[in-house]
Amino acid sequence: MLSEFNPLGLLEAGGYQKHDNDNFLGSLNLELEIAKGLIAKGLVGLDLSANHRFVRGLEVPFYSSETATIPNAYANKTRNTEDYNEKKYVLNTQFILDYNRTFKDVHKVSGLFGASNESYTRQANEIKKLYTDRDLGLPETETEIDPGSYNTPAQTQERSIYSLFGRAGYSFKDKYYGEVSFRYDGSSKFAEDFRWGFFPSVTGGWRLSEESFMSNYKSKVGDLKIRGSYGVLGNQNVDDYSYFTTYSVYTNSYGFNNNAVSGTGFAFGNSELRWEESANFNIGVDATLLQNKLYVSLDYFNKVTSNILLTPVVPTVFGGAVAKENAGEMRNRGWEATIGYHAKTGKVRHDFRLNLADAQNEVTDFGGNEQIDSNDQMSKVIREGTALGSYYGYKTDGLFQSYQEIENSALPIGATVQPGDVKYLDSYEDGVIDEKDRQILGNAFPRYTFGFNYDVKWKGFDLGMMVQGVGKRDMFLRGELVE
């Protein structure tokens, strides 16, 4: 690519950038034993960064020859001077009461209660000036303010989340154990009426091998434990201020009456945004066999996610952006199995571990609606009874072999088809290939995942090997790309 300016000359004389970045990361921890088994803990953490960037664009004269005395062109004629300042920090505070006691060597009691806050603040400003003094970069008579400049209020971002949390647990002879916990979180990303979410959980287990009627099993075979849990988690993955409708002013957006006129863009807010919730149920069995040489772990899980935070699809003629919304419910359920074996041959130790898992995703509620999102020749659909974001399109049915087959087949409207072209399935059975013939082609969720690990140790040396893969996964081919 040809240019009227010498790139080396621009690098040497066209200006410079100076950066000044300061970072501070620190924390303060306090711990006090109030009573036997009861400890109070306090934490304050700060992650602070301050960044400054100064840019000078110097005017560079270029000559047509070594003997020329008058420049034939100038680079960086605007002589820009830019000053950028940014400060951002994350402040984390926590207060916790932690209790742990064992009574009569058989009763283990634990509890925790705490409160925390995490706040993030960012402030920035940038002043850009054009046609500044050639030597000092200071304003002069012809200096202009670049419309891309902004002050601190235009680049201030703040968010915060307050939390109350607690946990209570009990264990008897390491035979029975149970625990309940909760979180109560309030996020500034949601409007006041929907800011707080309550997320409880409970877990329990029974170590059968500790029972008297299992003593023979424990001494000759190994351990056996049954466990289960149920809990709710929250997700606040939305942009800051999403519950406000915001407006942005753009300079020189269009022409009116032979003058450049500013324009306004907008992003609709959603004042009813709330926490996305995931309810997780898990039940499992852990067992060791062959005097603890072989261990097996089996799990079944069922996760239901409700009030899913999704960005709605709107026509391009809408002219603005829209916030996410709480739409629909989906379920992920499946199983996982882990098998391991410990062996020893002489002074060499061997560890084998095999992991198998499978999960299925399904949209269980979308209000009876469906949402199709198309991008770069690929379409995805959200529809009840199918996986979230399933591939959506026309299913092929081989290639046309003759003109007679073409005459007797359903064809796309307006298309000229010849032998050797792709034949599409008329799933709607109306004699025409159109949008009604589109169907679910698959989804990107992996099925039948597996992994194998082998570790060997000998006299301080160790060697490990890992193999992992996916047994089934649908992929969408787009030319040279694979989604």
Disulfide bonds with the S-S distance in Angstrom:
none
